[in-house]
Amino acid sequence: MSATTGKITPETIDTRGGLAALERREVPGVQPSLEWSLEYEEGDDDVIVSGFFDAMATRPALEYTWPGWERPVSRFPMAYSDVSLISATFTIPREQARALVPQSRRLKLVRLTPRRVPITVFAFDYRKGGLGRYHEVGVALPLVLDRPAPPLLPALAETLRPASWPGFGMHAVELPVDEERACEAGIRLYGLPKVVGKASFEIGPRSGRASLSYEGRKMADLEVALGGRVGAPKRLRLPFTTLTVLDGRVIETRYETVAEGYLHRTGDARFTPGDHPRFARFRQLEFSERPIEVRVIQRLNWIIWGPLDRGPT
């Protein structure tokens, strides 16, 4: 357990000093691997591609911790070897999106059309990974760091399959989980907007649903279903980057992924924000009637390369 008392929230965790205030150690004589990363984690690995996690060996072995932390240290590169995902990407008015992201000269909102911005609602079931077993429900918007926002067509490509446009990353607006370890590590390492609630997650061959409540009140419900013809699950490479703010500094984190599942432009999705204040604000957003993309990913592996401090916002 952590020395933190009471509820673990971004408001109760002292993140002054950002990454520099954490205890970071390079482990001598260790070559990072799946086994090293998940040495203290329970559960079975579900490796999709043999050799995928071998790339971890190209980086130094790093461990992060902080005073009072008594759980396993956070090891990077960090492996997640058994994960499922459902998500839906809608659009909202540009003016509404601006109110949800940090005020920064370096971080710019990515538009899908001159007046609308993509917004993604997602849920994860982490059965084995570097922060244990937990569920997560989130809302995120696309940003670019230190570059002009991409033109509209590249913006669409980056929103649906991010990887190629320099500086592109997803920014989590809300990201509640249902385990304290994942919550506190997310706040301290990345500045993520996490709280600890109660979650449920179900996934089938063509659809999925998730929900999360906090302080006895509903935060969010998400349901997704594929549209059109659905064949066998596809092998997908979906590398992405996240952009967060920790103590007034931009944190960039890159992910390498491989997945099996579905990514469709056609489908149905319903996102229902609850009445808890953290999510009630999403009720005022003018979501597009239908999603521009849905994902049902039964199997997912990824490597988190670790948080990088990119300087003041």
C-alpha positions as CSV (number, residue, x, y, z in Angstrom):
1,M,0.0,0.0,0.0
2,S,1.0,3.6,-0.4
3,A,1.4,6.1,2.5
4,T,-1.4,8.1,0.9
5,T,-4.4,8.1,3.1
6,G,-8.1,8.4,2.1
7,K,-9.2,8.5,-1.5
8,I,-6.7,8.4,-4.2
9,T,-7.4,11.2,-6.7
10,P,-5.5,13.8,-8.7
11,E,-6.5,16.3,-6.0
12,T,-5.1,14.2,-3.0
13,I,-1.8,13.0,-4.6
14,D,1.1,15.5,-4.3
15,T,2.6,15.5,-7.8
16,R,4.8,18.6,-7.2
17,G,8.2,18.1,-9.0
18,G,6.7,15.7,-11.5
19,L,8.8,12.8,-12.7
20,A,11.9,14.4,-11.2
21,A,10.4,13.9,-7.7
22,L,10.1,10.2,-8.1
23,E,12.7,7.6,-7.3
24,R,14.1,6.4,-10.7
25,R,16.7,3.6,-10.8
26,E,18.4,2.0,-13.8
27,V,18.8,-1.7,-12.9
28,P,22.4,-2.8,-13.7
29,G,22.9,-6.1,-15.4
30,V,19.3,-6.6,-16.4
31,Q,18.0,-7.0,-19.9
32,P,14.3,-6.1,-19.9
33,S,11.9,-8.9,-20.9
34,L,8.3,-10.0,-20.5
35,E,9.3,-12.2,-17.6
36,W,11.2,-9.4,-15.8
37,S,8.5,-6.9,-16.3
38,L,5.8,-9.1,-15.0
39,E,7.8,-11.0,-12.4
40,Y,5.4,-10.1,-9.5
41,E,2.2,-10.2,-11.5
42,E,-0.5,-12.9,-11.3
43,G,-2.3,-14.5,-14.2
44,D,-1.4,-16.1,-17.5
45,D,0.2,-14.5,-20.5
46,D,-1.7,-14.5,-23.8
47,V,1.1,-13.7,-26.3
48,I,-0.2,-12.9,-29.7
49,V,3.0,-12.8,-31.7
50,S,6.0,-14.8,-30.7
51,G,9.0,-12.4,-30.2
52,F,6.8,-9.3,-29.9
53,F,8.2,-8.6,-26.4
54,D,11.8,-9.2,-27.4
55,A,12.0,-5.5,-28.4
56,M,12.0,-4.6,-24.7
57,A,15.7,-5.8,-24.6
58,T,16.8,-2.8,-26.6
59,R,16.0,-0.4,-23.8
60,P,17.6,0.0,-20.3
61,A,15.8,-1.6,-17.3
62,L,14.2,1.2,-15.3
63,E,12.3,1.1,-12.0
64,Y,10.1,3.9,-10.5
65,T,8.9,4.2,-7.0
66,W,8.2,7.0,-4.4
67,P,8.2,7.4,-0.6
68,G,5.7,5.2,1.1
69,W,5.0,2.9,-1.9
70,E,5.0,-0.7,-0.7
71,R,3.6,-2.4,-3.9
72,P,5.8,-3.8,-6.7
73,V,7.8,-1.0,-8.4
74,S,6.8,0.2,-11.8
75,R,9.2,-1.3,-14.3
76,F,9.9,0.0,-17.8
77,P,9.7,-1.0,-20.5
78,M,6.3,-2.2,-19.1
79,A,4.6,-5.2,-20.6
80,Y,0.8,-6.0,-20.8
81,S,0.3,-9.5,-21.9
82,D,-3.4,-10.1,-21.7
83,V,-5.8,-7.3,-22.4
84,S,-9.2,-6.6,-24.1
85,L,-10.5,-3.3,-25.5
86,I,-13.8,-1.8,-26.7
87,S,-14.0,1.7,-28.0
88,A,-16.0,4.2,-30.1
89,T,-14.9,7.4,-31.7
90,F,-17.5,10.2,-32.2
91,T,-17.1,13.8,-33.0
92,I,-18.0,16.9,-31.0
93,P,-17.9,20.7,-31.7
94,R,-14.5,22.2,-31.7
95,E,-15.4,24.8,-29.1
96,Q,-16.6,22.1,-26.7
97,A,-13.4,20.1,-27.2
98,R,-11.3,23.1,-26.4
99,A,-12.8,23.4,-22.9
100,L,-11.6,19.8,-22.2
101,V,-7.9,20.0,-22.9
102,P,-5.0,21.8,-21.2
103,Q,-4.4,25.5,-22.0
104,S,-1.0,25.3,-23.7
105,R,0.9,26.9,-26.6
106,R,2.6,23.6,-27.3
107,L,-0.4,21.3,-27.4
108,K,-2.9,21.8,-30.2
109,L,-6.3,20.2,-30.8
110,V,-6.6,17.9,-33.8
111,R,-9.7,18.7,-35.9
112,L,-11.6,16.2,-38.1
113,T,-13.5,18.9,-40.0
114,P,-13.2,22.7,-39.6
115,R,-15.8,22.6,-36.9
116,R,-15.6,19.2,-35.3
117,V,-13.1,17.2,-33.3
118,P,-12.9,13.4,-32.8
119,I,-13.4,12.1,-29.3
120,T,-12.9,8.5,-28.2
121,V,-14.6,6.7,-25.4
122,F,-13.0,3.4,-24.5
123,A,-12.8,0.6,-21.9
124,F,-10.0,-1.8,-21.1
125,D,-9.9,-5.2,-19.3
126,Y,-6.3,-5.6,-18.1
127,R,-6.0,-9.3,-17.0
128,K,-2.2,-9.3,-16.8
129,G,0.1,-6.3,-17.0
130,G,2.7,-4.2,-15.3
131,L,0.2,-2.6,-12.9
132,G,-1.7,-5.7,-12.0
133,R,-5.2,-6.7,-12.9
134,Y,-7.9,-3.9,-13.3
135,H,-10.5,-2.3,-15.5
136,E,-10.5,1.2,-17.0
137,V,-13.1,3.5,-18.7
138,G,-11.9,6.6,-20.4
139,V,-12.5,9.6,-22.6
140,A,-9.7,11.0,-24.8
141,L,-9.1,13.7,-27.4
142,P,-6.3,13.9,-30.0
143,L,-3.6,16.5,-29.7
144,V,-0.3,17.4,-31.4
145,L,2.9,18.5,-29.6
146,D,5.1,21.3,-30.9
147,R,3.8,21.0,-34.5
148,P,0.9,22.4,-36.5
149,A,-2.2,20.3,-36.3
150,P,-2.3,17.9,-39.3
151,P,-4.5,18.6,-42.3
152,L,-8.0,17.1,-42.1
153,L,-7.4,13.8,-44.0
154,P,-4.2,13.0,-42.1
155,A,-6.0,13.9,-39.0
156,L,-8.6,11.3,-39.7
157,A,-6.0,8.6,-40.4
158,E,-4.1,9.5,-37.2
159,T,-7.2,9.4,-35.1
160,L,-8.2,6.0,-36.3
161,R,-4.7,4.5,-36.7
162,P,-2.2,6.7,-35.0
163,A,1.5,6.3,-35.6
164,S,2.9,8.3,-38.5
165,W,2.1,12.0,-37.9
166,P,4.9,13.5,-35.8
167,G,3.8,14.8,-32.4
168,F,0.4,13.2,-32.4
169,G,-1.0,11.8,-29.2
170,M,-4.1,11.0,-27.3
171,H,-5.0,13.1,-24.2
172,A,-7.2,11.4,-21.5
173,V,-9.8,13.8,-20.1
174,E,-11.1,11.2,-17.6
175,L,-9.7,7.8,-16.9
176,P,-11.2,6.1,-13.8
177,V,-10.1,2.6,-12.8
178,D,-11.1,0.0,-10.2
179,E,-7.7,-0.7,-8.5
180,E,-5.7,1.6,-6.2
181,R,-2.3,0.6,-7.5
182,A,-3.2,1.5,-11.1
183,C,-4.8,4.7,-10.0
184,E,-1.9,6.0,-7.9
185,A,0.8,5.0,-10.4
186,G,-1.1,6.6,-13.2
187,I,-1.4,9.9,-11.4
188,R,2.2,10.0,-10.2
189,L,3.9,8.8,-13.4
190,Y,1.8,10.6,-16.0
191,G,-0.6,13.0,-14.3
192,L,-3.6,11.0,-15.4
193,P,-7.1,11.9,-14.2
194,K,-7.8,8.7,-12.3
195,V,-10.0,7.8,-9.4
196,V,-10.9,4.4,-8.0
197,G,-14.4,3.2,-8.6
198,K,-16.3,-0.1,-9.4
199,A,-16.2,-1.4,-12.9
200,S,-17.7,-4.1,-15.1
201,F,-16.5,-5.3,-18.5
202,E,-17.9,-7.8,-21.0
203,I,-16.7,-8.6,-24.5
204,G,-18.1,-10.9,-27.2
205,P,-17.1,-11.7,-30.8
206,R,-18.8,-8.6,-32.2
207,S,-19.7,-6.4,-29.3
208,G,-18.9,-5.3,-25.8
209,R,-20.1,-3.3,-22.9
210,A,-18.5,-1.6,-19.8
211,S,-19.6,0.6,-16.9
212,L,-18.0,2.3,-14.0
213,S,-19.4,3.9,-10.9
214,Y,-17.7,6.1,-8.2
215,E,-18.8,7.2,-4.8
216,G,-22.0,5.3,-5.3
217,R,-22.9,7.2,-8.5
218,K,-22.8,6.2,-12.1
219,M,-19.8,7.6,-14.1
220,A,-20.2,6.0,-17.5
221,D,-21.8,3.2,-19.5
222,L,-20.3,2.2,-22.9
223,E,-21.8,-0.2,-25.4
224,V,-20.3,-1.0,-28.8
225,A,-21.4,-3.3,-31.7
226,L,-19.8,-4.0,-35.0
227,G,-21.7,-3.2,-38.2
228,G,-21.6,-4.8,-41.6
229,R,-20.0,-8.1,-42.5
230,V,-17.6,-9.5,-39.9
231,G,-15.1,-12.2,-40.8
232,A,-12.3,-13.7,-38.8
233,P,-10.5,-11.4,-36.3
234,K,-7.7,-9.4,-37.9
235,R,-4.1,-9.1,-36.7
236,L,-3.6,-5.3,-36.0
237,R,-0.6,-3.2,-35.3
238,L,-1.8,-0.1,-33.4
239,P,1.1,1.8,-32.0
240,F,0.1,5.1,-30.2
241,T,1.3,7.9,-28.0
242,T,-0.3,9.6,-25.1
243,L,0.2,13.3,-24.1
244,T,-0.5,14.2,-20.5
245,V,0.4,17.0,-18.1
246,L,2.2,16.4,-14.8
247,D,2.9,19.4,-12.6
248,G,2.8,21.8,-15.5
249,R,5.0,19.7,-17.8
250,V,4.2,17.7,-20.9
251,I,4.6,13.9,-20.5
252,E,4.9,11.9,-23.7
253,T,4.4,8.1,-23.5
254,R,4.8,5.8,-26.4
255,Y,3.1,2.4,-26.8
256,E,3.9,-0.5,-29.1
257,T,1.0,-2.8,-29.7
258,V,-0.2,-5.9,-31.4
259,A,-3.8,-7.0,-31.3
260,E,-6.4,-9.4,-32.7
261,G,-9.9,-8.2,-33.2
262,Y,-11.9,-5.7,-35.2
263,L,-11.6,-2.1,-36.2
264,H,-14.7,-1.0,-38.2
265,R,-15.9,2.3,-39.7
266,T,-19.4,1.0,-39.4
267,G,-21.1,0.0,-36.2
268,D,-23.2,1.2,-33.3
269,A,-22.2,2.6,-30.0
270,R,-23.8,4.2,-27.0
271,F,-22.0,6.3,-24.5
272,T,-24.0,7.3,-21.5
273,P,-22.3,9.7,-19.0
274,G,-23.6,9.3,-15.5
275,D,-24.6,11.9,-12.9
276,H,-21.3,12.0,-11.1
277,P,-19.7,15.4,-11.6
278,R,-16.5,14.0,-13.2
279,F,-18.6,12.6,-16.1
280,A,-21.8,14.7,-15.9
281,R,-20.1,17.4,-17.9
282,F,-20.0,15.1,-20.9
283,R,-23.8,15.2,-21.0
284,Q,-23.6,18.7,-22.4
285,L,-21.5,17.7,-25.4
286,E,-23.0,17.5,-28.8
287,F,-21.9,14.0,-29.8
288,S,-22.3,12.9,-33.4
289,E,-25.3,10.7,-33.9
290,R,-23.2,7.7,-34.9
291,P,-19.5,6.8,-34.3
292,I,-17.0,7.2,-37.0
293,E,-15.2,4.1,-35.8
294,V,-15.7,1.2,-33.4
295,R,-13.2,-1.3,-32.0
296,V,-13.8,-4.7,-30.5
297,I,-10.4,-6.1,-29.6
298,Q,-10.5,-9.4,-27.8
299,R,-6.7,-9.9,-27.6
300,L,-4.2,-7.1,-27.1
301,N,-0.5,-7.0,-26.1
302,W,1.5,-3.9,-25.6
303,I,4.8,-2.4,-24.4
304,I,4.9,0.9,-22.6
305,W,8.3,2.5,-23.2
306,G,8.0,4.8,-20.2
307,P,7.1,8.4,-19.5
308,L,9.2,11.1,-21.1
309,D,9.3,14.7,-19.7
310,R,9.0,17.0,-22.7
311,G,9.3,20.3,-20.8
312,P,6.8,23.0,-19.6
313,T,3.4,23.2,-21.2
